[in-house]
Amino acid sequence: MTTQISPAVQLAETPGRMTPGPQKPRRTFRGSAPRAVVNTVAILVFLCSVFPVYWMVNMSFTPSNQIISRSPSFFPLEFTFKNYITAWTREAAPGQTDFPHALASSLIVALSVVVVCGIFAFLASIALARFAFRGRYVFIVSVLVVQMVPGEAMMYTIYNMVDDWRLMNTLIGLFIVHLASVVPFTIWTLRGFVAGVPADLEEAAQIDGCTKAQAFWKVTFPLLAPGLVSTGIFAFIQSWNEFLMALLFLKGYNLTLPPWLNSFQSATEATNWGAVMAGSTLIALPVVIFFLFVQGRMTGGLVSGAVKG
Amino acid sequence: MSATLTEHDAAPRTPGTRPPKPSTPAGRGPRKRKFPLAPWMLLAPSIVLLGIMVVYPTIVMFITSFTDLEIKNKMLDTPANFVGFDNYVEVFTASDFPAVLARSLGLMLVLTVIIVAGGMLIALLMLRLTKGWRLLVSVGLLLAWAMPPLSATVVWGWIFDTDYGLVNWALNTLTDSQDFRGHSWLANPWSFMMVLVIIIVWQSLPFAAFTFYAGLGQVPDEVLEASQLDGANAVQRFRLIVLPYMRNVLTAVIVLETIWNLRIFTQVYALQQQGGLVSETNVLGTYLFRQGLGEFGVTAAIGVFMVLLLMGISYYNVRSSLKEEEA
């Protein structure tokens, strides 16, 4: 019995396989370069990666009059929250939304995408991983091809379509577009998770007296939970960051956060850079937090279509 | 009971005496069920969604690309005329689309080369680091990767700002002059592209680096050690042993980066907003966007061309995915 379980646990973690952090000690690629040189390069890579993020946060806490200075300060010497207050309260431009409304719009769209996409992809991935049926291969080919069709190429065709449905400048319209762009990748990733839980486990539970449905909910579903969370977060980030369609579809008070930031930045001749930096930081914050949870699975999911070690 | 399970388990996992590898899906494949309708019911929501939102508009776009559909037709509710390949001819001969296409392809090539090479170098670096140092590098890379593209572009745009940018300040300080005072990086198309490349490379390197790093873990130590004993130097070992083991990972990253770099929109658009010369810096995405509502026939022709181009590139990705599925 134990030998049955242990590979199952490993299998359930398969899609996270690409996470950095190796299992075995690395001695192999040790070259001739001294440790000090290698470590110096490491610090350089770290600084180059982090600096723009640091600079954004630094600027967001720096008073406006000091941001517009020809000798930049590397710390917010006169620490202020004023930029955040401005970003939060002021309209992006006359007749354009303010931050709280854009935040609400973004949250509504992204969370709906997460929930609906989760359900759609969950059902589809079970069909692909648990059933052999005529047409399965065709569906997989279609998902892969659809995933490659660039939404931006069809922007005006989709614009016309959504306009015909009277859904232009509505969050529902944007939601449907985001949903369709996230679902193929999500199906593909979740399929890997479902396939990673062997059907044998369910059958074992059935032998132990569970019904088919019970076996699924009590055995397979808990093992899928991490996969569902990861793909959900992925869908959220995709929708939260999406700029093009939101820019094309939404106006005035319906803007989501990315087009809000865009208007906020280019609204007037004298852009309030401190507030723009504060706005950028606020938009980045949830993404950074969520991202840290799923990055390993994201690498795995993106590559798994093409690579299986 | 365990006998039943083992037997059952062994049946689909037959290939040879190979121990079941946890990462291969082979053998745990789907099995026949009694209801042929069940999978289709599970797939139905996704099929309907993708049918309406992807397949249908693709067909409509294809048809539209052969008509002279304009916003006027939509407003007056009149049908458009069939014009054959006129839109395609116009796009490729009488517009600045060829220039945009060339710029996009050139940018894609430069970006992909830098990202793949740089990602590999960082992965090799990470391999040599001790645990703490590797964590440091990983944290930095993750932050860069996690930044929303728009936020990243805003910050980088500010770093390269004409009057108050850090880069101009640093160059003035380094050269001990005021030569770079008021130097506008975005006004010149070439330096605009340089800033754009920096932004995109900065955000894309982490994905390549982490993927390569994971791939390098699959290269068996014994083979490397053996080759080292046989006298292979570091470059030879990398070229003759590491690269063949990494071929799958490498292909996947190259294909994905090629597609992503050809589809860039946010960074280019946002940087143009901060002071780029739009006509000289457009790529496929921003060019199409800036066509605006109007001649739908023409934008559809551009769209069809983009779809074909990207599908051609992703052919390899789809093919290798399918190979995996059949295995």
Interface residues (C-beta under 8 A of the other chain):
Chain A: M1 Q4 P7 Q10 L11 T14 R17 M18 T19 P20 P22 Q23 K24 R26 R27 T28 F29 R30 G31 S32 A33 V38 N39 V41 A42 I43 V45 F46 L47 C48 S49 V50 P52 V53 W55 M56 M59 I67 I68 S69 R70 S71 P72 I119 F120 A121 L123 A124 I126 A127 L128 A129 R130 F131 A132 F133 R134 G135 R136 Y137 F139 I140 V141 S142 V143 L144 V145 V146 M148 V149 P150 E152 A153 M154 M155 Y156 T157 I158 Y159 N160 M161 I176 V177 L179 A180 V183 P184 I187 G192 A195 G196 P198 A199 D200 E203 A204 I207 W240 N241 F243 L244 L247 L248 P258 L261 N262 Q265 S266 W273 V276 M277 S280 T281 I283 A284 V287 V288 F291 L292 Q295 G296 T299 L302 V303 G305 A306 V307 K308 G309
Chain B: M1 S2 T4 L5 T6 H8 D9 P20 P22 S23 T24 P25 R28 G29 P30 R31 K32 R33 P36 A38 P39 W40 L42 L43 P45 S46 I47 L49 L50 I52 M53 V54 V55 Y56 P57 T58 V60 M61 T64 K74 I122 L124 L125 M126 L127 R128 L129 W133 R134 L136 V137 S138 V139 G140 L141 L142 L143 A144 W145 A146 M147 P148 P149 L150 S151 A152 V154 V155 W156 W158 I159 D163 Y164 L166 W169 R181 W202 P206 F207 F210 T211 Y213 A214 G215 L216 G217 Q218 V219 D221 L224 E225 A234 N248 V249 T251 A252 V253 V255 L256 I259 R263 F265 T266 Y269 A270 Q273 Q274 L284 G285 L288 F289 Q291 L293 F296 T299 A300 I302 G303 V304 M306 V307 L310 M311 S314 N317 V318 S320 S321 L322 E324 E325 A327
